[in-house]
């Protein structure tokens, strides 16, 4: 089951809160497991192009089943192949900071991408969004982020008081 619209809205709201705390003006995009846009939120003052970059990064992550940092490594390793992916996928493929898979257990249920801040701000905001997703009480029902070697790890954005609701229902 994909991330629901209500779940995506909760995540987006928390991401925008964190961006405001950081002084960043960002756009957040959340897509379902097929890379289809569920939520697109552009903060006042966010760079205009961020409203196109964030959904492209989110759908790329969902379609490849790889976080943005791993897509960057693939792009660097096989630039000619990666350059053709736009044509094969039928949508822009964008690799970059601030883009993460959202998982329930081992199943990809969506992706989140943030654009408009500095790369480290985009990453932090995306991680906070995943923290909302991983706030479920049971490990089996948690939405998780891919680890550096592809294994799922829980994320709470570095905070122990993650707000939001259980996304495993």
Phi and psi in degrees as a GROMACS rama.xvg file:
@    title "Ramachandran Plot"
@    xaxis  label "Phi"
@    yaxis  label "Psi"
@TYPE xy
-73.947  166.477  UNK-2
-61.4834  135.5  UNK-3
-80.2433  163.522  UNK-4
-61.8322  -42.0841  UNK-5
-61.3517  -42.4419  UNK-6
-62.7298  -43.8694  UNK-7
-62.5667  -38.4998  UNK-8
-65.8531  -39.975  UNK-9
-62.2958  -45.4147  UNK-10
-61.0533  -47.6489  UNK-11
-59.4971  -42.9614  UNK-12
-60.9965  -43.4151  UNK-13
-67.4326  -37.0402  UNK-14
-62.8484  -44.0146  UNK-15
-64.6263  -37.3504  UNK-16
-59.839  -46.6436  UNK-17
-65.2142  -40.9808  UNK-18
-59.9941  -42.028  UNK-19
-62.7089  -39.8686  UNK-20
-61.0845  -34.9657  UNK-21
-83.2016  -9.48781  UNK-22
77.7505  19.9913  UNK-23
-99.3533  146.624  UNK-24
-113.366  112.169  UNK-25
-128.939  169.372  UNK-26
-117.991  136.396  UNK-27
-116.349  135.945  UNK-28
-125.001  136.054  UNK-29
-126.716  129.204  UNK-30
-119.779  161.634  UNK-31
-82.0679  -173.936  UNK-32
-65.4462  -18.5444  UNK-33
-95.1378  4.24021  UNK-34
85.0303  12.2675  UNK-35
-88.7535  132.098  UNK-36
-61.3165  129.432  UNK-37
-107.142  -45.7067  UNK-38
-137.641  135.454  UNK-39
-133.797  112.967  UNK-40
-121.19  118.159  UNK-41
-109.911  119.305  UNK-42
-69.1982  151.283  UNK-43
-55.4579  131.386  UNK-44
86.3453  -3.17116  UNK-45
-67.7994  146.519  UNK-46
-54.9204  134.641  UNK-47
-54.4323  -40.4598  UNK-48
-68.1098  -20.125  UNK-49
-62.1094  -25.8176  UNK-50
-72.2156  -13.2886  UNK-51
-102.645  -32.9933  UNK-52
-70.9698  -45.8464  UNK-53
-57.9104  -49.1285  UNK-54
-65.5748  -32.8141  UNK-55
-66.8174  -41.7237  UNK-56
-64.7732  -42.9725  UNK-57
-63.5377  -46.2204  UNK-58
-67.2297  -34.7928  UNK-59
-61.4723  -46.5774  UNK-60
-60.271  -45.2452  UNK-61
-64.889  -42.7287  UNK-62
-68.682  -35.5088  UNK-63
-87.9058  -14.9696  UNK-64
56.8909  41.6514  UNK-65
-143.644  140.665  UNK-66
-64.2468  161.88  UNK-67
-57.1767  -39.4516  UNK-68
-64.5477  -35.2362  UNK-69
-72.1633  -35.346  UNK-70
-63.6602  -37.4844  UNK-71
-60.6416  -44.0612  UNK-72
-62.9521  -40.5165  UNK-73
-63.9267  -40.9652  UNK-74
-62.9262  -40.2268  UNK-75
-70.2966  -36.0245  UNK-76
-74.8625  -36.5426  UNK-77
-133.2  67.6558  UNK-78
-61.3239  -38.3862  UNK-79
-66.4261  -44.0403  UNK-80
-65.1668  -45.5122  UNK-81
-62.3121  -35.0531  UNK-82
-62.8681  -25.6799  UNK-83
-88.4025  -10.2557  UNK-84
-62.9673  -33.6526  UNK-85
-54.6854  -43.0143  UNK-86
-69.3759  -40.4787  UNK-87
-70.06  -41.1279  UNK-88
-79.6634  -22.681  UNK-89
75.911  14.1298  UNK-90
-152.346  154.928  UNK-91
-60.1453  137.43  UNK-92
-107.814  117.154  UNK-93
-126.322  123.97  UNK-94
-104.566  135.726  UNK-95
177.515  177.637  UNK-96
-64.2408  156.696  UNK-97
75.7405  22.5279  UNK-98
-127.483  127.049  UNK-99
-139.662  148.968  UNK-100
-76.9454  147.884  UNK-101
-113.848  126.945  UNK-102
-125.308  151.62  UNK-103
-115.399  108.163  UNK-104
62.769  -122.847  UNK-105
-97.7415  5.31347  UNK-106
-103.049  128.338  UNK-107
-73.7595  124.024  UNK-108
-112.415  -6.122  UNK-109
167.514  -168.344  UNK-110
-153.145  156.338  UNK-111
-127.416  143.685  UNK-112
-142.959  143.713  UNK-113
-124.264  138.536  UNK-114
-142.775  149.32  UNK-115
119.954  -24.9997  UNK-116
-95.5232  -172.747  UNK-117
-67.7956  155.155  UNK-118
-51.6517  -41.0086  UNK-119
-69.2299  -30.8435  UNK-120
-70.4674  -43.0963  UNK-121
-58.8973  -44.5304  UNK-122
-61.1055  -47.6125  UNK-123
-62.1104  -42.8584  UNK-124
-64.4565  -42.1928  UNK-125
-63.135  -40.9204  UNK-126
-64.75  -37.7454  UNK-127
-63.2351  -40.5095  UNK-128
-60.1724  -40.5746  UNK-129
-68.3066  -29.511  UNK-130
-62.0076  -36.5726  UNK-131
-64.0135  -42.7877  UNK-132
-65.4678  -34.2658  UNK-133
-91.4496  14.7892  UNK-134
-82.5704  5.20471  UNK-135
-65.0568  145.097  UNK-136
-73.4394  -29.0142  UNK-137
-103.126  135.921  UNK-138
-60.6368  -32.7929  UNK-139
-68.0255  -28.2555  UNK-140
-101.179  1.97332  UNK-141
-71.566  145.327  UNK-142
-86.4115  132.622  UNK-143
-130.139  167.93  UNK-144
-108.595  146.87  UNK-145
-65.6943  139.223  UNK-146
-81.9636  176.618  UNK-147
-61.8968  -23.0474  UNK-148
-110.77  19.8269  UNK-149
93.919  -12.4544  UNK-150
-79.3973  151.534  UNK-151
-79.8156  137.768  UNK-152
-132.777  146.688  UNK-153
-75.6863  147.163  UNK-154
-128.395  137.775  UNK-155
-128.94  20.4183  UNK-156
61.8482  18.7576  UNK-157
80.5871  9.51168  UNK-158
-118.906  142.528  UNK-159
-88.3092  -11.0493  UNK-160
-111.62  44.6172  UNK-161
-59.4668  127.517  UNK-162
-91.4697  164.896  UNK-163
129.421  -164.995  UNK-164
-132.253  167.168  UNK-165
-65.32  118.566  UNK-166
-92.2105  4.72429  UNK-167
-86.8913  -4.36191  UNK-168
